[in-house]
């Protein structure tokens, strides 16, 4: 029997994309069926589908949906131009994660061969992502072992980087689960990841399902946990990595990196090659998505701030390469001197 982490997080089924609605977790496992490009865009924008690799794969399958709509033999008009317009809309759904543009462009590259070829490319990417994640996790387990005490570890992670965020297995959380399988984890501190609680809702759910000891950590308590010796290593994912190794990831990552550096704790980024954007050198050139103020000024549909209060709600921040111990991809471990331009 396959582990839950090996099961694909999204699949093609009878001209639709089927996945779990991540907005309903952990309380309900609600299947989500996406029949149109508009459905895919809405799912990505509202974080029903989220995680850089996962939204890339959803975007590629979205191109297949568009290709069947506009380029099938019995369809007239529009054609490839309509598909390319849909592709631009898919990429714009979340601008920070480079995986989305990468996957959409790759699927578009097969458009001239017809809808079946586009779908074949998108589904091949799902299979590849599963293989890539296993390779990446193996390298990351070694990277942690080389930099941490040789005993069961106390790990801290931010946001969700498990199978929900990828095709399967996961990146940083996949590494944590592999370490736990090997008996090398005492406890995982899971940052709640405000304002949408991807850590408290999703990462805690994956760890509970895997039977790994964990506690949810108030985001603002992470530095205190480090100061009290509760953290041996920080493991996070990435949505975009520049040529010199600056990393855009879920908001709050930069603060964790500063705290980890102050306390001498390894800070390791685990992300696939598709998360690299070597057209950018400086991380501050990365476009950072800003989300609706209601995510901050309300909680559970109830307003928690005075009327008229505005919010600063960036979805991501940028951690400079100088604060990162190592970046791990399917190609191995990149150290600071190997990454920086």
Buried (B, 14 or more C-beta within 10 A) or exposed (E): EEEEBBEBBBBBEEEBBBBBBBBBBBEEEEEBEBEBBEBBBBBBBEBBBBBBBBBBBBBBBBBBBBBBBBBEEEEEEBEBEBBBBBBEBBBEBBBBBBBBBBBBBBBBEBBEEBBEBBBBBBBBBBEBBBEBBBBBBBBBBBBBBEBBEEEBBBBBBBBBBBBBBBBBBBBBBBBBBBBBBEEBBBBBBBBBBBBBBBBBBBBBBBBEBBEBEBEBBEBEBBBEBBEEEBBBBBBBBBBBBBBBBBBBBBBBBBBBBBBBBEBEBBBBBBBBEBBBBEEBBEBEEBEBBEBEBEBBBBBEEEEEEEEEEEBEBEBBBBBBBEBBBBBBBBEBBBEBEEBBE
